[in-house]
Structures are given as C-alpha cells and as structure tokens.
C-alpha cells in the first residue's frame, strides 16, 4: 500500500509542553513504524535524531522540530555514542521482524534484535546518561498461552527464535531500568497495519497486502479453515502511546503493555 501524505492535527498544549526542548532519538526512523512516529513527533518543538541504516526519506509534514540524521547500524556499538549524546528519550524501533528469517539465521537475528539493546544500555552506563527508552516488542513473546485471556502475570514462554530474542532484549531493558541505568518500557505490539511501504520479506505487512488485494478485487487467501483470530493494531494507535504527553514519564520498572492481550497467534 503506497504511503500517503499525512494530515496531522495540531499537537495539544500538553504534548508540546512535555516535549519542548527535549532531544528524541528514533531508531528505525526509515522503517514502517519509526517513520510514522517521526512524522508525528515532527510537529513538536523538540530535536529529533533519526537513526537508520540509510538516509531517511523526506518528511510528509513541515516540521516544527529540528532534525538530525545518524546513518548507521544500531548493531554497531560506536553508533550509540552519536545516538545517546544528548538524548532524553529513545524510541528503539529498529530491528529484524521476520520469524522465518530468525529461524534460518538465529545469530543474525540476535545481532539485529538483542545486541543493539545491550549496546544501548552499555553506552548509557559509560556515558552516565539516563534516558527514557521505549522498546518495540511483540505480543508473541508470551508464547502459546495455556488459558485465555492472558494477563500481565502470566509467565512468558516464547516458542520461536524471534520471540525469544525479543524477550531477551526486553529483559535487558527491564534489568537496566531496575538498576537505575535507564527508565524503560516495552510496547508489546500485535499485527500492525496501515499506510506505508512494503517490507522486504513476504511474511511481513500481511494485513496491508490483504487490504491492497481486496481493493484490487483479487481473491483473498485464508490460512487453514479460517477460524484463527489475530489481534491487530493500526499504525495510528501504535504511535499514540509513544507520542502521548506522559511517554517521557513512564515509571521505571515493568514493561508497559499496549492494551492488547497476547491471546492469539
């Protein structure tokens, strides 16, 4: 589904006040979620550090924010010195998101999804920086539940390599928050859909691909007997949480949940 120009309502006074003068780093800023978040935050009087492996595309809005680009791989420890130099908030949305690719190459997936979080924490300790860190996790970290609905007290039993690595990164963030290195929270996201470009793998952007096929009048494929239920999130709802006025005030400790219960696979 091709990206469309955004129509963003003026930011509220509370939102503008909360972000005024802050430096906000967004990893994965050229990606599906990171790019949408940058466009949302661009209307605020802050400094945004866009972090991506390649130069991020032009914004869809005229920004009030000051933009700084850091081009590099978050798997490289040296990149984090530039990212965290003045950061008050870090939205860590970079990562590898294919479960199939993770199963084929677990070490590569570890380097993409676990190592960057460890580099982030290590750099914070070395530089004595204590930013607020919001991490993009996944509901599938919970594994296959033994009962429904699943609440926050249910133990995590991830099955796939990808889910195991996401949980490892979340646990690293939680430990760093507990010892005071950072303030931290995790958004455990379900299947995200909405305007944006296609991912590089065919097992990504499934909902977007299905919507596009329906609009073209093409037949829609159904998995199994069609009786599986999947939780979904729109891109707008997904970025509502990190762009909320209280995003910079999430208390240290347990990961935040996005309101979805990891009850479907």
N, C-alpha and C positions, 0 to 999 in steps of 0.2 A: 504494500500500500504506500503510495508516494507521500512524502512529507508535505504538509500544507502550512502556510503562514499561520502563526498563532494569533489569536485575539485574546489578549490578557487584560483583565480588569485591573484598574489601578490598585496598587498594594495598599492594604489598610495601614492606618497610622501606627498600630501596634507592631505590625510586621516591619515597617520602615524603621521604627524606633529600635526594635530588637537587633536589626542587622546594621544599623548605622555605624559606619567606621570600622566594621569588622572585616577581617580577611577570611575568605571562604574558599577552601580548596575542594575541587570536584575531580576525582579520578574517573577515568572512563568518560571524559567530557565529550568525546566524539561519538559515543555509543548511544544506544536506544534510550536508556533512562537518563544517563548523565547529560546528554544533550538537551533533553526536555527540562531537566532540573536547572541547567544553566540559563535556559531561556526564561524560566520562571523567576529565578533569582536576579536576572539582569535588570529588572525593574526596581531594584532596591539600591539604596545609597551605600554600597559596600565595595570591596575589592575582591574580585573572583579570580582564582588561579585555576585555569583549565588545564588538566593533565591528561595527555593522550599520547599514544604511540606515534600518531601522525597529526599534523596540524588540524585542529578542529575547524569545522565549516563555519561560514559566516552566520551570525545570529539572525533569527527570524524577527527580532524586535530591535527597536532603538534603545540601547541600554542607558540606564542611569548609573550602572556600576562601572567601575574601572576594570578592564580585562587584562590579565597577564597569562600568557601561554607557556607551559612547560611541556616540551615534546620529549618523550622518553618512556621507557618501560618501567612500570612500578615494581617489576621483579628485580630491578637494578637498585641496590641499596643506595647508591650515590644520588639517584633521582629524588629520594625523600628529603635530602638536605634542602633542595630548592623548594619542594612542596611545603615543608613544615617550617620554613624560615620564620614566617610571621603569622602562620595560620591560627585562627581562633576556632574554626570549625573545619572538619574534614568529612566530606561525604565520599566514602570509599565505595564507588560503584563499579570500578574496573574489575574484570575477572573473566574467566573462561566459563561458559554457561551450558556446554553440551555434555549431557550424561554419557552419551555414546563415545564422544571423543575422550572423556576422562577414563572410561573403562579400557579403551585401546592404549592409552598412554598415561598411566597414573602419575609417573614422575613429572611429566609436563603439566598435568593438572595441579599437582602440588605446588609447582613453581609459580603457576598462574593464580592460585586461589589461597594458598596458605603462606607462602614466603613473603608476599607483599605486606600482609598484616604484621608479620614478625619484623620486617624491615621498618614499618611504621612505628611499632612500639619501641624497637631498639633506638631509632632516631629520636623519638620523644625523650627517652631516658638520657641519651647522650647530650642532647641539646637543652634538656630541662624545660621542655615545652609541655604544656598540659592542655591540649585542645579537646574540644568535644568531637568525638568520632562517631559517625553513623555509618553502619556497615549494611550492605545489601546481602542478606542471607536468603534462604529458601524454606518454604514450609516442609519440603521433603526431608529436611534434616531430622524430622521427628521419626522417620521410618514408617513402617506399616503399623497402625495403631491396633491395639487389642480390643479397644472399646471406643464408642463414639457418644457424644462429642469428645474431642481431645482438649484438655485444658493445659494451663502452663505448668501444672505439677506432674504431668505425665513424663516419664523418662524418655530421652531421645535414644532411638535405636536405628540410626541410618543404615540403609542397605547398600546403596550404590556408592562407588568411589567418589563421585562428585559430591554427594550429600555428606559423606564422611569428612571430606576436605573442607566443605563449608562450615561444618560444625567445629572442626579444629580451629579454623580462623575465628569463629565466634567465641570459642572458649579462650583463645589467646586474648581477644579484646576484653572479655569479661574479667580475666585474671588481671589484666593491666588496669582496668577500672577499679577493681577491688583493692589493689595496692596503691592507688592514687596516681599512677602514671598518666592516665587519661581519664576523661569522662567518656562513657561509651554506651551505645545502644545498637541493637540489631533489628532491622526490619526483615522479618521472615515473609518473603513475598510469594504469592501464588502465581498463576499463569497471567502474565501482564500482556495486555493488548492495547492497541491504539495507533494513531498516526505515527509513521516513522519508516525508516528503511528496513529492508530485509536483512536478517543475519546472514553470516557466511555459511551456516550449516542448515541442511534441510529439516533438522529436528528442532529448529528454533522458529519463533514467530508463527506457530501453528495456527493460532486464532486469527492473526492478521491474514494469513494465506487462505484460510477458510472463508473469511469475510470477503476477500477480494474475489475468490472463485464464485461465491454466491452472487456478487454484483455483476460478474461477467456471464451469469446464467449457466455456469458449469455444474455438473453433478458433484455432490459433496460425499466424500468418503466417510465411513463410520468405523470406529475401532470396535472389533468384537461384535457383540449383539446390540451395541448402542446403549447399554444400561450403566455405563460408567458415569460418575458425577465428578466434575472437576471444579475446584474453586478458581475464580477469575478476578482480576483487578484491572481497572482501566489505568492508563498512564497518568491521567489527571489525578485520580485518587492516590496512586502510588507516590507521586511527588507532593501531594498535600501534606504528608507527615513531615518530611524534612524541611519544607518551606513554611511550616507553622511558626508563629511567633515564639513558641516555647521550645523549638527544636534545640536551641542553644542552652536550654535549661534542663534537659533530661537528666535525672539524678544518676549518680554513679551506681553501678550495680547490675542487676539482672537485665537481660535484653528486653527491649520493647517488642511488642507484637503489633501487627498491623490490623488486628481485628478479625482476620481470617483464622479459622481453625484448620490445622493440617490434617483434615479428616478424609481427604480424597486423594487419589493417585491417578 
